[in-house]
Each structure stands twice: as C-alpha cells, then as structure tokens.
Amino acid sequence: MNAMVYHGPGQKAWESVDTPKVLHPTDAIIRVTKTTICGTDLHILKGDVPAVTDGRILGHEGVGIVEAVGDAVSNFKPGDRVLISCITSCGKCEYCKKQMYSHCEDGGWILGHLINGTQAEYVRIPHADNSLYPIPAGSDEEALVMLSDILPTGFEIGVLYGAVKPGDTVAIVGAGPVGMASLLTAQFYSPARLIMVDVDDARLDMAMKFGATEVINSTKTDVAAHIKATTKDGVDVAIEAVGIPQTFDVCQNIIRPGGHLANVGVHGTSVDLQIQKLWIQNVTITTGLVNTNTTPMLLKNVTSGRLQPEGLITHRFTFNDFPKAYEVFGNAAKEKAMKVIISND
C-alpha cells in the first residue's frame, strides 16, 4: 500500500510500504477513506516529537471501512463504516477506568506516534472496540474527520478545562483548527464575549463567521493592552491554541483574577511562566492531551447538525496528491488553509 512516511526532521515521503495485518485479537484493519493533516504532524516534522522514529507512518485522524477484525473484536465487522479516534484505549486499565484514555497503559496517542498511523491506505487499530465509533448512515464523513482529534481536543482541553461559563469573556489565542474547534464548542456554554486572536486576517474573518464576537490581529494591536482597556480586568478564560512561548505569554498577561488559562497548544520548547504574578491572582492553569471521552456526545451534535465543523474544510485532495496536501497545509497563511481532507474513496 501507499503511505506518508516520516524519515526524520524535515523529511517525509509518499511511498510503498507493507499493508498492515491483524497482530492481536483486539485489532481491526481499516481501509482509510478520508483523513487529514494535523498541526501535530507539522510539529513531528520539525523534530518536536522525538519519540517518532524514522519509518513511522504519520497521521492519527480519519474515517474508513473495516476490512478485517481480530477474534476478540465484538462491536465491529468487515464492511462497517467507522470513525477512528486519535486516542487508543484498552478500556480496562486504571487510566481508562478514570476516562483518562490519553494515558491508557496500552494505548493513548500512539497512532502516527509510536505505531503506524492513518495517512495510509490501510491502518491497524489496536483495541478496536474502544477506539472506533460507528458512523450513522447518511452522515457527512468529511465533517466526522474533525471528530478524530480537533473537536474533542478544543472542547475538552480548551473549553472544559477552561471552565467556560455563561456570561464569560473568553479569549482564544490561535485561530487554527484547534482554536476554531474551541470557538465552536465554547458556544455550548453561552459566553458573553468570544475574542479570537491571530496574525492572519483570513482566519480571523473565518472566526467571525463561526461565532467570534470580536477578533484581534496581534501584529496590528497590542492584545493585552486592548483587552485590559475593554474589560474590567482581563478575560475569564484564555485558551492557548498555538504552542509557542509568545502566545502563552499573551494568555498569562490577559487573564483576570480567578480566571482559567487552558493550554491546548503543543509546545516544542519551554515557556516563561510568570508565577510570581499569577499565584496571587488565584489563576488556574491547565494543560492536557485529549482523552476523547466526549466524542460520543460530539458525534451526536455533528450528526444532528447542531455542530457544523465541515465549514472548517478549505481544501480537498486525493491520496495521490498527499505531498501537495502537506505543502498547502504547511503554508496555511499563504494558501488560506484551515483543514484539508485527503480522500481515497
């Protein structure tokens, strides 16, 4: 089969590799019909995730059709259309029993990280009964690709960890896919103000269409000064959705006493934590890797039309155009790219 293979920092190739086989009774083999590229994949290619080794197939998102299952798989059979979770969970270990699936003792975020991922014609999914979701008939499968990672990540690590409440003023720093997912799902809780911060006017325009009440281009406006001038004393919730020191710094400079700073971005280097200022403000700082325990709820909201993440899709490619998809997604500002869909059906 063909797959997108990592060969060290800055190196990847669309090449022929062995098709995966069932290795354990709980495995399923999925023929991938639609997948996408995540900001985390770009971090991997920068060398920010050293656990990813030469020869690893990238990707941890997608939908597909069950091709084969191990003897212990009871929830799925060949021919079923399924959503692939970015998190693998055994459902039995101590962490899984606490719904901390990201820390599953035999799983977690392993696809495209510690085992081969979804940017391929076929993928092996361990613990299939707990790591796949059936796709309801008639669903928009492009929209459901957003449920593999970005929607639960933005919701769980941004909105829930940030404790967004009705009437809150919320600032989301970073209008990329995860920032947009935080924007979409924060609206479940009716915040009074939803401020989106980014350097890209095209993304900020999109944020306004998706429910932001106001936007700030941080290359043109001093974000902290503007927010302090237009609020009593800062925002109730600051969601960091980029993963660089500068954006984390913005968040810690705009949070009000008693506020929540929810870090969602994947950081490849340390940040300067202003603890000497924050401790006395009763600020809560949270970090996290998505658990995907909210995926069933989000799936219901997407299939009902209550949540419409398909609007995040800006570009579509076929599997033969995988290198081009990476080129476009890697130059998102120039290409005006948000989420790309790569199809093989």
Secondary structure as GFF3:
##gff-version 3
##sequence-region A 1 345
A	DSSP	beta_strand	2	6	.	.	.	ID=ss1
A	DSSP	beta_strand	12	16	.	.	.	ID=ss2
A	DSSP	beta_strand	28	35	.	.	.	ID=ss3
A	DSSP	alpha_helix	39	46	.	.	.	ID=ss4
A	DSSP	beta_strand	62	69	.	.	.	ID=ss5
A	DSSP	beta_strand	81	84	.	.	.	ID=ss6
A	DSSP	alpha_helix	94	97	.	.	.	ID=ss7
A	DSSP	three_ten_helix	101	103	.	.	.	ID=ss8
A	DSSP	beta_strand	122	125	.	.	.	ID=ss9
A	DSSP	alpha_helix	128	131	.	.	.	ID=ss10
A	DSSP	beta_strand	132	134	.	.	.	ID=ss11
A	DSSP	alpha_helix	141	145	.	.	.	ID=ss12
A	DSSP	alpha_helix	150	153	.	.	.	ID=ss13
A	DSSP	pi_helix	154	160	.	.	.	ID=ss14
A	DSSP	beta_strand	169	173	.	.	.	ID=ss15
A	DSSP	alpha_helix	177	186	.	.	.	ID=ss16
A	DSSP	three_ten_helix	187	189	.	.	.	ID=ss17
A	DSSP	beta_strand	193	198	.	.	.	ID=ss18
A	DSSP	alpha_helix	201	209	.	.	.	ID=ss19
A	DSSP	beta_strand	214	217	.	.	.	ID=ss20
A	DSSP	alpha_helix	223	230	.	.	.	ID=ss21
A	DSSP	beta_strand	235	240	.	.	.	ID=ss22
A	DSSP	alpha_helix	245	254	.	.	.	ID=ss23
A	DSSP	beta_strand	255	263	.	.	.	ID=ss24
A	DSSP	alpha_helix	275	278	.	.	.	ID=ss25
A	DSSP	three_ten_helix	279	281	.	.	.	ID=ss26
A	DSSP	beta_strand	284	286	.	.	.	ID=ss27
A	DSSP	alpha_helix	295	303	.	.	.	ID=ss28
A	DSSP	three_ten_helix	309	312	.	.	.	ID=ss29
A	DSSP	beta_strand	313	318	.	.	.	ID=ss30
A	DSSP	three_ten_helix	319	321	.	.	.	ID=ss31
A	DSSP	alpha_helix	322	330	.	.	.	ID=ss32
A	DSSP	alpha_helix	332	335	.	.	.	ID=ss33
A	DSSP	beta_strand	339	343	.	.	.	ID=ss34
###
